[in-house]
Amino acid sequence: MKSALTVLVAGVLTLSACSSGGETTTAGGGQPVAGKTLTMAVGGDPGNLDPQFTSLSVTMQVDWFLYDALLNIDSSGKPVAGLAEKWEGTTTSAKYTLRKGITCSDGTPLTASTVAQNINFVGDPANKSTRIGVFVPAGAKAVADDAAGTVTVTAAAPDAFLARNVGGLHIVCAKGMKDRSILKQGSDGTGLYTVSEAVPGDHYTLTRRKDYAWGPGDFKADQTGVPEKVTIKVVANETTSANLLTAGQVNIASIAGPDKQRLAAQQLFKREVGAPLGQLWFNQKAGLPTADLAVRRALTQGLDLTQLGKVVTSGSGTPPTDLVAPGMGPCKVDTITGNLPGHDLNAAKSALDAAGWKPGAGGVREKGGNKLSLVFYYPTTLGPTMQSAAELLQKSWTELGVEVSLKAVATAEISTVVLAGQGTWHAGLIPLTVSLPSQLVSFLSGTTPPNGTNFSWIKNPAYDAAIAKASKIAGTDGCEDWAAGERALFEQVNLVPFVNTVVPIFGKNATFDLSQGSVVPSSVRMLG
């Protein structure tokens, strides 16, 4: 399990808490060979590599090379051993027993005390970790028994999936916990690789640890084909990534846009991941026009969401049924169908009239001397279809009398402007990927930026009440309450999910497995 803003697929999704993973394999070719360097293209710069201060999927993909979690997730979405060999839990407590022989990148043993320190750090709101409420509930406390190798976590409030959520946290070793500055462009973890070079905006070079022997599955340190080095290459343009892959200059790249058709025709090795792609978010901060439900509803009615979904996915998308990544969630309840405003341009115009937004000069609506002028964000890392979708949205909203400024943004800008609240935005296409409904909570309620991750400033008492009830029920028994919470969000048009996609991750001269949409570092085999 990953982080979810989340999140967020390597280089594909903008935000992530935990990505999904369905898989398809095609030709790999060749036999595993030793001594090779893996080059992996990502669509944006990962920025700060500290795993407890990111919500970006591209960063978490890099961090999986550097850090381990207490639990891993297998291809079916079930938790399996990670740093912990055993675990148990309820809605208010969880206990993990660490595997023996695990060491940090500097050779020191990983202790239960260090694991507990990680959990306590993230769970303390004063530290402003972006992983609070995603993996570690606010106020959770961890106690270690170094002799027994156990860590016991007590939650301040119920969490329906507590053991799995806390188990997904990337664990930082003692040196990094003491001095977090070394984590921004370096690493201090138990992962298979360490950072040997960081050139922001261009590439990151990782070097293999020869003593690493505790990966998921049947991983052994002496297996042939494990890359000696990994180069994470920042390639902002998907077509460029596809060309580099074809030329053999890149070994792994995820391609969400139209270039995936020509790569598929080459019979390259491929894994696939299902993920939300079309998600429309509104900034509901007080004082903004999108804080008004009437405006959000009218803007949604002004869109043909089916057509918008076809544009975003080049016609290959599928309608979403809930907010969790397709195929990964524990609940199978359709919360979306019939619960979002339908396309009705005339009703949208009437709603804006009734809300006081009257047509003014040039056809742009005004209220109290202010124009209905919106800044709309969309990510550049997801291929050209996002721009086409943004332009279609702009055309539709212009017909309503809305002045729309489009803003194409890179991963770093999403992080600073949207997540950190350091700029102005009114609406945007911002995919958020999670594998558990509980991982959504900190993004949909509670503390807002810069102190929290409720980046669109949602205040929905009905959602809060439903998830408070669901959190007290362990596992899937609370699915109806989680579903009630999602329906409450759509009733208030807090966000609008309209299409899912399947993103292929291609390999050339390399094979690999996925977990929650990310490449599993220990699974990579370089081919001759």
GIBEL-V954730 format. One record per run of one state. SS is the DSSP state (H for helix, E for strand, L for the rest). FROM is the first residue (numbers start at 1). LEN is the number of residues. If there is no record, write none. Layout:
ss->[SS;SS]
from->[FROM;FROM]
len->[LEN;LEN]
This chain:
ss->[L;E;L;E;L;E;L;E;L;E;H;L;E;L;E;L;E;L;E;L;E;L;E;L;E;L;H;L;H;L;E;L;E;L;E;L;E;L;H;L;E;L;H;L;H;L;E;L;E;L;E;L;H;L;E;L;H;L;E;L;H;L;H;L;H;L;E;L;H;L;E;L;H;L;E;L;E;L;E;H;L;H;L;E;L;H;L;E;L;E;L;H;L;H;L;H;L;E;L;E;L;E;L;E;L;H;L;E;L]
from->[1;7;8;15;17;32;33;37;43;56;57;67;69;70;71;74;79;82;84;90;93;99;103;104;109;110;112;124;125;128;132;133;136;137;141;146;150;155;162;168;170;171;174;179;180;184;193;200;203;209;229;235;238;247;252;256;259;266;269;283;289;292;293;302;305;314;318;319;345;355;358;360;361;364;365;368;370;372;373;380;383;384;400;403;410;411;420;427;430;432;434;437;445;461;472;475;492;495;508;510;512;514;516;518;520;521;524;525;528]
len->[6;1;7;2;15;1;4;6;13;1;10;2;1;1;3;5;3;2;6;3;6;4;1;5;1;2;12;1;3;4;1;3;1;4;5;4;5;7;6;2;1;3;5;1;4;9;7;3;6;20;6;3;9;5;4;3;7;3;14;6;3;1;9;3;9;4;1;26;10;3;2;1;3;1;3;2;2;1;7;3;1;16;3;7;1;9;7;3;2;2;3;8;16;11;3;17;3;13;2;2;2;2;2;2;1;3;1;3;1]
